[in-house]
Amino acid sequence: MDISGNTRLIAHLGYPTTTFKAPMIYNPWFEEQGIDIKVVPMGVKAEDYVQLIPFLFRMTNIIGALVTMPHKVSTCELVHTISPTAQIAGACNAIRLEPDGSLRGDMFDGDGFVRGVLRKGIQVGGARALVVGSGGVGSAIAASLAAAGVDTLALFDSRAESCEELAKRLRSHYPSLKVLTGLRNPKEFSIVVNATPLGMNAGDELPVDVSAITPGTFVGEVVMKSEITPFLQAAMKRDCQIQPGTDMLFEMIPAYMEFFGLPEVTPEALRRVAKIDY
């Protein structure tokens, strides 16, 4: 990949960067298409993030940023405007530099996750879904499941206040949605989602008691350290259909491209050239 004085940048902000997969999807695509843009991982800890953002976007060749853990929630306070989706989720995973120098935030995690579920032929409308994790990605997935018409949405997070705040936002925007909080038992749910970091480190506990999952349940994951995480392995033994974390990433990239004003692309085209390594 050639880098020149004309190269434009998309920052990939988060910590740690060792699990980042996006550069291995975007950059091969840009290279194949002859687009002089690079996605660059930039490791930044939470305590430094607030100070970094204003200076980062003074760069004259930056287009925007992809945002991942642990910065999705705090990003909402650092941009000038955010989309309705980001407002409901209470988190942003994308920042765009506007022509007037202001910053626009948006959220595509949930859209990417749900698009992947629907493309697998899973019935979302009227379903009962459990989302474990109410941080940035979990909130986005919950918001998109609500928009897709689930009947019941159960939320669990080790930080009860985060869970309750998300539930309040969901009830405000979707009055007919049944929102339950504090539940972690996956029994009687047709869609179960791990939206926590559990699975990134060896020896992590599983996000739910897999033995309580009904066989045939759809189980989704957001962790991308490995394609088939211990949680997904356990779910497969229960005869569950699964969705790896990278599926969400491939599905959301077309929306990112549109957000940044870049050429259209399909998930299939991205998969063809991606160079993901685990």
Secondary structure as the mmCIF struct_conf table of DSSP 4:
data_model
#
loop_
_struct_conf.conf_type_id
_struct_conf.id
_struct_conf.beg_label_comp_id
_struct_conf.beg_label_asym_id
_struct_conf.beg_label_seq_id
_struct_conf.end_label_comp_id
_struct_conf.end_label_asym_id
_struct_conf.end_label_seq_id
TURN_TY1_P TURN_TY1_P1 GLY A 5 ASN A 6
STRN STRN1 ARG A 8 GLY A 14
BEND BEND1 TYR A 15 TYR A 15
TURN_TY1_P TURN_TY1_P2 THR A 18 THR A 19
TURN_TY1_P TURN_TY1_P3 ALA A 22 ALA A 22
HELX_RH_AL_P HELX_RH_AL_P1 PRO A 23 GLN A 33
TURN_TY1_P TURN_TY1_P4 GLY A 34 GLY A 34
STRN STRN2 ILE A 37 GLY A 43
HELX_RH_AL_P HELX_RH_AL_P2 ALA A 46 LEU A 56
TURN_TY1_P TURN_TY1_P5 PHE A 57 ARG A 58
TURN_TY1_P TURN_TY1_P6 THR A 60 ASN A 61
STRN STRN3 ILE A 62 VAL A 67
TURN_TY1_P TURN_TY1_P7 MET A 69 PRO A 70
HELX_RH_AL_P HELX_RH_AL_P3 LYS A 72 THR A 75
TURN_TY1_P TURN_TY1_P8 CYS A 76 LEU A 78
BEND BEND2 VAL A 79 HIS A 80
STRN STRN4 THR A 81 ILE A 82
HELX_RH_AL_P HELX_RH_AL_P4 PRO A 84 ALA A 89
TURN_TY1_P TURN_TY1_P9 GLY A 90 GLY A 90
BEND BEND3 ASN A 93 ASN A 93
STRN STRN5 ALA A 94 LEU A 97
TURN_TY1_P TURN_TY1_P10 PRO A 99 ASP A 100
BEND BEND4 GLY A 101 GLY A 101
STRN STRN6 LEU A 103 ASP A 106
HELX_RH_AL_P HELX_RH_AL_P5 ASP A 109 ARG A 119
TURN_TY1_P TURN_TY1_P11 LYS A 120 GLY A 121
TURN_TY1_P TURN_TY1_P12 GLY A 125 GLY A 126
STRN STRN7 ARG A 128 VAL A 132
BEND BEND5 GLY A 135 GLY A 135
HELX_RH_AL_P HELX_RH_AL_P6 GLY A 136 ALA A 147
TURN_TY1_P TURN_TY1_P13 ALA A 148 GLY A 149
BEND BEND6 ASP A 151 ASP A 151
STRN STRN8 THR A 152 PHE A 156
BEND BEND7 SER A 158 ARG A 159
HELX_RH_AL_P HELX_RH_AL_P7 ALA A 160 HIS A 173
TURN_TY1_P TURN_TY1_P14 PRO A 175 SER A 176
BEND BEND8 LEU A 177 LEU A 177
STRN STRN9 LYS A 178 THR A 181
BEND BEND9 GLY A 182 GLY A 182
TURN_TY1_P TURN_TY1_P15 LYS A 187 GLU A 188
BEND BEND10 SER A 190 SER A 190
STRN STRN10 ILE A 191 ASN A 194
BEND BEND11 THR A 196 PRO A 197
TURN_TY1_P TURN_TY1_P16 LEU A 198 GLY A 199
BEND BEND12 MET A 200 ASN A 201
TURN_TY1_P TURN_TY1_P17 ALA A 202 GLY A 203
HELX_LH_PP_P HELX_LH_PP_P1 ASP A 204 LEU A 206
BEND BEND13 PRO A 207 VAL A 208
HELX_RH_3T_P HELX_RH_3T_P1 VAL A 210 ALA A 212
BEND BEND14 ILE A 213 ILE A 213
HELX_LH_PP_P HELX_LH_PP_P2 THR A 214 THR A 214
TURN_TY1_P TURN_TY1_P18 PRO A 215 GLY A 216
STRN STRN11 PHE A 218 GLU A 221
BEND BEND15 LYS A 225 ILE A 228
HELX_RH_AL_P HELX_RH_AL_P8 PRO A 230 LYS A 237
TURN_TY1_P TURN_TY1_P19 ARG A 238 ASP A 239
STRN STRN12 GLN A 241 GLN A 243
HELX_RH_AL_P HELX_RH_AL_P9 GLY A 245 PHE A 259
TURN_TY1_P TURN_TY1_P20 PHE A 260 GLY A 261
HELX_RH_AL_P HELX_RH_AL_P10 PRO A 267 VAL A 273
#
